[in-house]
Amino acid sequence: MKFLKSRIESFHFAIKGLQHVIKTQKNAHIHLIASFLVIMLAVWLEISLNHWITLFLVIGLVWISEFLNTALEVIVNLASPDRHPLAKVGKDVGAASVLIAAILAVIIGILIFLPPLLTKLNMIFKI
């Protein structure tokens, strides 16, 4: 029973973290909109199961990067409330990880979406 209670508490804490990121991080709003649009485009283009798997992995990578970056920023702010050059480096490196994940997501999105998108547009406009 104690094990079950601790697992429920763990989920509760994780949901609190999710809510914090969604409520406080402007970039999370961009990720949310982008994730929704990517999923809608994938549905419209009827992509393959393997492409769905790839998309969800990449979307997850971007979200994980954003969450870890937020955690890093909070910890750095706690440890170094005053401005410090090393605190800035830590925050900048965390932000760079999100940027790398986002660039990777865009590249993979282009590779997955471009061929079926061109085919679909060709069918619609009879180009």
C-alpha positions in Angstrom: 0.0 0.0 0.0 2.9 2.4 0.8 4.4 1.6 -2.6 1.2 2.5 -4.4 0.8 5.7 -2.4 4.3 6.8 -3.2 3.7 6.1 -7.0 0.6 8.2 -6.9 2.5 11.0 -5.2 5.2 10.7 -7.9 2.6 11.2 -10.6 1.2 14.2 -8.7 4.6 15.8 -8.5 5.2 15.2 -12.2 1.9 16.8 -13.1 2.8 19.8 -11.0 6.0 20.1 -13.0 4.1 19.8 -16.2 1.7 22.5 -15.1 4.6 24.8 -14.1 6.3 24.5 -17.4 3.1 25.1 -19.4 2.1 28.1 -17.2 5.4 29.8 -17.0 7.5 29.1 -20.1 6.6 31.1 -23.2 8.5 28.6 -25.4 6.4 25.8 -24.1 3.4 27.5 -25.6 5.2 27.6 -29.0 6.1 23.9 -28.6 2.4 23.1 -27.7 1.2 24.8 -30.9 3.9 23.3 -33.0 3.2 19.8 -31.6 -0.5 20.2 -32.4 0.1 21.5 -35.9 2.6 18.7 -36.7 0.1 16.0 -35.5 -2.7 17.6 -37.6 -0.4 17.7 -40.6 0.6 14.1 -40.1 -3.1 13.0 -39.9 -3.9 15.0 -43.1 -1.0 13.5 -44.9 -1.7 10.0 -43.6 1.9 9.3 -42.9 3.2 5.8 -42.2 3.5 4.2 -38.7 7.3 4.5 -38.8 7.0 8.2 -39.5 4.5 8.5 -36.6 7.0 6.9 -34.3 9.7 9.2 -35.5 7.5 12.3 -35.1 6.5 11.3 -31.5 10.1 10.6 -30.6 11.3 14.0 -32.0 8.3 15.9 -30.4 9.2 14.2 -27.1 12.9 15.1 -27.5 11.9 18.8 -27.9 9.6 18.7 -24.8 12.1 16.8 -22.7 14.8 19.4 -23.6 12.4 22.2 -22.7 11.6 20.6 -19.3 15.2 19.9 -18.5 16.2 23.5 -19.5 13.5 24.9 -17.2 14.6 22.7 -14.3 18.2 23.8 -14.9 17.2 27.5 -15.0 15.3 27.1 -11.7 18.2 25.3 -10.0 20.7 27.9 -11.3 18.5 30.7 -10.0 18.3 29.1 -6.6 22.1 28.4 -6.4 23.1 31.8 -7.8 20.4 34.4 -7.3 22.9 37.2 -8.3 24.2 37.4 -11.8 27.2 35.3 -12.3 29.1 34.5 -15.6 29.0 30.7 -14.9 25.3 30.8 -14.1 24.8 32.5 -17.5 26.9 29.8 -19.2 24.8 27.1 -17.6 21.5 28.7 -18.7 22.8 29.4 -22.2 24.0 25.8 -22.6 20.6 24.5 -21.4 18.8 26.8 -23.9 21.2 25.5 -26.7 20.0 22.0 -26.0 16.4 23.1 -26.7 17.6 24.9 -29.9 19.4 21.7 -31.1 16.3 19.6 -30.4 14.1 22.1 -32.3 16.4 22.3 -35.3 16.5 18.5 -35.4 12.7 18.4 -35.2 12.4 20.8 -38.1 14.9 18.8 -40.3 13.1 15.5 -39.6 9.8 17.2 -40.1 10.9 18.4 -43.6 12.2 14.9 -44.5 9.0 13.3 -43.4 6.4 15.8 -44.6 7.9 17.2 -47.8 7.4 14.2 -50.2 3.7 13.4 -49.1 2.9 17.2 -49.0 4.1 17.7 -52.5 2.2 14.7 -53.7 -1.0 15.9 -51.9 -0.6 19.4 -53.3 0.0 18.0 -56.7 -3.3 16.1 -56.5 -5.2 19.1 -55.2 -3.9 21.6 -57.7 -3.2 19.1 -60.5 0.3 20.6 -61.0 
